[in-house]
Amino acid sequence: MVVADSSPDASTPGAEFPRPDGRLPGDLRPVRFQNHIAPHAAGSTLIEWGNTRVICAASVDEAVPRWMKEQGVQGGWATAEYSMLPYSTLQRKAREVARGKPEGRTQEIQRLIGRSIRAALDLTRFGSRTVWVDCDVLQADGGTRTAAITGGYVALGLALQKLQREGLLKENPIRTQVAAVSVGIVAGRVVLDLDYCEDSTADVDLNVVMTGAGEFVEVQGTGERTTFDDAGLAAMLGKARAGLDQLMALQREALAAG
C-alpha cells in the first residue's frame, strides 16, 4: 500500500486560509493504492483518494475489435468501462443496466479513461489483444474520473507486468505514464484536487490528464459560475502539474511494489 502525505503545513504560505478539510490550496487529499484487490483480473488496484474509492481492474482478451481486423489495423487495443455502484453516493444510485443503457456522463467518462490509457501505450507492441480497464466507484466524494484514470494506469501496469512474467510480452508496451487531477477556482482561490463540497460550489472546474512527458491528453474546463482568463488558466495548470508530479511518483511506487 502506498500513501501520499498531504497533511497541511502551518508554515506554508497560505496556511492562514485553510480549505474546509484543512488542506492548503496546493494540497492533494491522501492517496493510497491497494494492489491485487481483484484476484481474477490480470492487474488491479483499489485507489483511495480522500473519501473517493475506485476499484480499477485490467483484463486481457486475446483478440482485437472487429473494426481493427476489417481495416487491417496492426497491434492491439485498450478500452475502458466505468460505473458508479448504487451505494457510492449518499442517495442510492440506480444501476444503469436497469435503464437499458449507460448515462451520457458515464459514456463520456469511460471514453476519457480509454483515451488516457491508450495515450500511455504503444499499441503496435501490444500484440493482437485487447486490454479492458474496468473502473467501479465504491464511494464518490469528488474526482471519480481522475481517480479512475490514475488508478487505471496502475492496474494496466500490473497487468502488463504479469503478461511479461508469463512470456506473453517480450517488452512492456507502456511508453509513458498517465495520471489525472482536478483543479479549480473556489471562493476566488485556485485550489488543487476538489472534493465534492468544493466541486459543488466551484466557480471554475478543470480536469487535467497528462503524460509523464508533461504533455496533455485532455483538459476539461468549465466556468460553472464565472468565466476565467489566461492568467487563471495558467495558475490552474501550474497547480495541476505539481499535483500530477506527486501522483506519478505514487504510481511508480505502487508498480514497483508489484
C-alpha positions as CSV (number, residue, x, y, z in Angstrom):
1,M,0.0,0.0,0.0
2,V,1.3,3.4,-0.9
3,V,0.3,6.6,0.9
4,A,0.7,10.2,-0.1
5,D,1.2,12.5,2.8
6,S,-0.7,15.7,2.1
7,S,-1.0,17.0,5.6
8,P,-1.3,20.8,5.8
9,D,1.9,22.5,7.0
10,A,1.1,25.6,9.0
11,S,4.5,27.1,7.9
12,T,3.5,27.0,4.3
13,P,2.3,30.3,2.7
14,G,-1.5,30.4,2.6
15,A,-1.9,28.2,5.7
16,E,-3.9,31.0,7.2
17,F,-6.6,30.2,4.6
18,P,-7.3,26.5,5.0
19,R,-9.9,24.7,3.0
20,P,-12.9,23.0,4.6
21,D,-10.9,19.9,5.3
22,G,-7.8,21.8,6.5
23,R,-5.8,21.4,3.3
24,L,-3.8,24.2,1.7
25,P,-4.7,25.3,-1.9
26,G,-1.9,23.1,-3.4
27,D,-2.5,20.0,-1.3
28,L,-3.8,16.7,-2.6
29,R,-6.0,14.6,-0.4
30,P,-4.3,11.5,0.9
31,V,-3.8,8.9,-1.9
32,R,-3.4,5.1,-1.3
33,F,-3.1,2.2,-3.7
34,Q,-4.0,-1.3,-2.6
35,N,-2.9,-3.7,-5.3
36,H,-4.4,-7.1,-6.3
37,I,-7.8,-6.2,-4.9
38,A,-9.5,-8.3,-7.7
39,P,-7.6,-11.6,-7.9
40,H,-9.2,-12.8,-11.1
41,A,-8.1,-9.7,-13.1
42,A,-4.7,-9.6,-14.8
43,G,-3.9,-6.4,-12.7
44,S,-6.0,-4.5,-10.2
45,T,-5.8,-1.8,-7.5
46,L,-8.1,0.0,-5.2
47,I,-7.3,3.7,-5.3
48,E,-8.4,5.5,-2.2
49,W,-8.2,9.3,-2.8
50,G,-9.6,11.1,0.2
51,N,-13.1,9.7,0.6
52,T,-13.3,8.7,-3.1
53,R,-12.6,5.0,-3.6
54,V,-12.4,3.3,-7.0
55,I,-11.6,-0.3,-7.9
56,C,-9.6,-0.4,-11.2
57,A,-9.1,-3.8,-12.8
58,A,-7.4,-4.7,-16.1
59,S,-8.4,-7.8,-18.0
60,V,-6.8,-9.1,-21.2
61,D,-8.7,-10.6,-24.1
62,E,-6.6,-12.4,-26.8
63,A,-8.5,-10.7,-29.6
64,V,-9.0,-7.3,-31.1
65,P,-12.2,-5.4,-32.1
66,R,-13.7,-6.5,-35.4
67,W,-13.2,-3.0,-36.9
68,M,-9.4,-3.4,-36.5
69,K,-9.5,-6.7,-38.4
70,E,-11.7,-5.2,-41.1
71,Q,-9.4,-2.1,-41.5
72,G,-6.2,-4.1,-41.3
73,V,-5.0,-2.1,-38.2
74,Q,-2.0,-3.8,-36.7
75,G,-1.3,-4.1,-33.0
76,G,-3.7,-4.2,-30.1
77,W,-6.4,-2.1,-28.4
78,A,-7.2,-0.7,-25.0
79,T,-10.6,0.5,-23.8
80,A,-12.4,1.2,-20.5
81,E,-15.7,0.9,-18.7
82,Y,-16.8,3.0,-15.8
83,S,-19.6,2.7,-13.3
84,M,-20.8,4.1,-10.0
85,L,-22.2,1.5,-7.7
86,P,-25.6,2.1,-6.2
87,Y,-24.2,2.7,-2.7
88,S,-21.3,5.0,-3.9
89,T,-23.4,8.2,-3.2
90,L,-25.5,9.4,-0.2
91,Q,-28.7,8.6,-2.0
92,R,-28.8,5.2,-3.8
93,K,-27.9,5.5,-7.5
94,A,-30.0,3.2,-9.7
95,R,-27.9,0.7,-11.7
96,E,-27.7,1.9,-15.3
97,V,-28.3,-1.6,-16.6
98,A,-31.8,-1.2,-15.2
99,R,-32.3,1.7,-17.5
100,G,-31.1,-0.3,-20.5
101,K,-28.1,1.9,-21.4
102,P,-25.4,4.0,-19.7
103,E,-26.0,7.6,-18.9
104,G,-24.3,10.2,-21.1
105,R,-22.0,11.1,-18.2
106,T,-20.9,7.5,-17.9
107,Q,-20.2,7.2,-21.6
108,E,-18.2,10.4,-21.6
109,I,-16.1,9.3,-18.6
110,Q,-15.3,5.8,-19.9
111,R,-14.3,7.3,-23.3
112,L,-12.0,9.7,-21.4
113,I,-10.4,6.8,-19.4
114,G,-9.9,4.8,-22.6
115,R,-8.2,7.7,-24.4
116,S,-6.0,8.3,-21.4
117,I,-5.0,4.6,-21.2
118,R,-4.2,4.5,-24.9
119,A,-2.0,7.6,-24.6
120,A,0.2,5.6,-22.3
121,L,0.7,2.6,-24.7
122,D,2.5,1.8,-27.9
123,L,-0.3,-0.4,-29.2
124,T,1.9,-1.7,-32.1
125,R,3.9,-3.5,-29.4
126,F,0.9,-5.0,-27.6
127,G,0.1,-7.9,-29.9
128,S,-3.3,-8.8,-31.3
129,R,-5.0,-8.4,-27.9
130,T,-7.3,-6.1,-26.1
131,V,-6.9,-4.8,-22.5
132,W,-10.1,-3.8,-20.7
133,V,-9.8,-1.4,-17.8
134,D,-12.9,-1.6,-15.6
135,C,-13.3,1.2,-13.1
136,D,-16.0,0.8,-10.4
137,V,-16.7,3.6,-8.0
138,L,-17.3,2.3,-4.4
139,Q,-17.5,5.7,-2.8
140,A,-17.8,9.1,-4.5
141,D,-16.5,12.3,-2.9
142,G,-15.4,14.2,-6.0
143,G,-12.7,13.3,-8.6
144,T,-14.0,9.9,-9.6
145,R,-12.9,10.2,-13.2
146,T,-9.4,11.5,-12.2
147,A,-9.1,8.6,-9.7
148,A,-10.2,6.1,-12.3
149,I,-7.6,7.3,-14.8
150,T,-4.8,7.4,-12.1
151,G,-5.7,4.0,-10.7
152,G,-6.4,2.6,-14.1
153,Y,-2.9,3.2,-15.2
154,V,-1.6,1.3,-12.2
155,A,-4.0,-1.6,-12.9
156,L,-2.8,-1.6,-16.5
157,G,0.9,-1.6,-15.5
158,L,0.3,-4.6,-13.1
159,A,-1.4,-6.5,-15.9
160,L,1.4,-5.9,-18.3
161,Q,4.0,-7.0,-15.7
162,K,2.0,-10.2,-15.4
163,L,2.0,-10.7,-19.2
164,Q,5.8,-10.2,-19.3
165,R,6.3,-12.7,-16.4
166,E,4.2,-15.3,-18.4
167,G,6.3,-14.7,-21.5
168,L,3.3,-13.3,-23.5
169,L,5.0,-10.0,-24.0
170,K,8.7,-9.6,-24.8
171,E,8.7,-5.9,-23.9
172,N,6.5,-3.6,-22.0
173,P,4.4,-1.5,-24.4
174,I,4.0,1.4,-21.9
175,R,5.7,4.4,-23.4
176,T,4.7,7.0,-20.7
177,Q,2.8,7.4,-17.5
178,V,-0.6,9.0,-17.4
179,A,-2.5,10.5,-14.5
180,A,-5.3,12.9,-13.9
181,V,-6.2,15.5,-11.3
182,S,-8.9,18.2,-10.7
183,V,-8.2,21.8,-10.1
184,G,-10.5,24.8,-9.9
185,I,-11.3,28.2,-8.6
186,V,-13.3,28.1,-5.4
187,A,-14.2,31.3,-3.5
188,G,-11.8,33.2,-5.7
189,R,-8.8,30.9,-5.0
190,V,-7.1,28.4,-7.2
191,V,-7.2,25.0,-5.4
192,L,-6.0,21.5,-6.3
193,D,-7.9,18.3,-6.0
194,L,-11.5,19.3,-5.3
195,D,-13.6,17.1,-3.1
196,Y,-17.4,17.1,-3.6
197,C,-18.0,20.0,-1.2
198,E,-15.7,22.2,-3.2
199,D,-16.7,20.8,-6.6
200,S,-20.3,21.6,-6.0
201,T,-19.6,25.2,-5.2
202,A,-16.7,25.9,-7.6
203,D,-16.6,29.0,-9.8
204,V,-14.4,27.1,-12.3
205,D,-13.8,23.4,-12.5
206,L,-10.9,21.8,-14.5
207,N,-9.9,18.2,-15.0
208,V,-6.3,17.7,-16.4
209,V,-5.0,14.5,-17.8
210,M,-1.3,14.5,-18.5
211,T,1.5,12.1,-19.6
212,G,4.8,11.5,-17.8
213,A,6.4,13.6,-20.6
214,G,4.4,16.6,-19.5
215,E,2.0,16.5,-22.5
216,F,-1.7,16.9,-22.2
217,V,-4.1,14.1,-23.0
218,E,-7.1,16.2,-22.2
219,V,-8.1,19.4,-20.4
220,Q,-11.8,19.7,-19.5
221,G,-12.5,23.1,-18.2
222,T,-15.9,24.7,-17.3
223,G,-16.8,28.1,-16.0
224,E,-19.5,26.9,-13.6
225,R,-20.4,30.3,-12.0
226,T,-18.0,32.6,-13.7
227,T,-15.5,32.9,-16.6
228,F,-11.7,32.6,-16.4
229,D,-8.9,34.3,-18.2
230,D,-5.4,33.3,-19.4
231,A,-3.9,34.1,-16.1
232,G,-6.4,31.9,-14.2
233,L,-6.0,29.0,-16.6
234,A,-2.2,29.3,-16.3
235,A,-2.5,29.3,-12.5
236,M,-4.7,26.2,-12.5
237,L,-2.5,24.3,-14.9
238,G,0.5,25.1,-12.7
239,K,-1.1,23.6,-9.7
240,A,-2.3,20.7,-11.7
241,R,1.3,19.9,-12.9
242,A,2.6,20.0,-9.3
243,G,-0.2,17.6,-8.2
244,L,0.4,15.3,-11.2
245,D,4.1,15.0,-10.3
246,Q,3.2,13.7,-6.9
247,L,0.6,11.3,-8.3
248,M,3.0,9.9,-10.8
249,A,5.6,9.3,-8.1
250,L,3.0,7.3,-6.2
251,Q,2.1,5.4,-9.3
252,R,5.7,4.4,-9.7
253,E,5.9,3.3,-6.1
254,A,2.7,1.2,-6.4
255,L,4.0,-0.5,-9.6
256,A,7.4,-1.1,-8.0
257,A,5.7,-2.8,-5.1
258,G,4.0,-5.1,-7.6
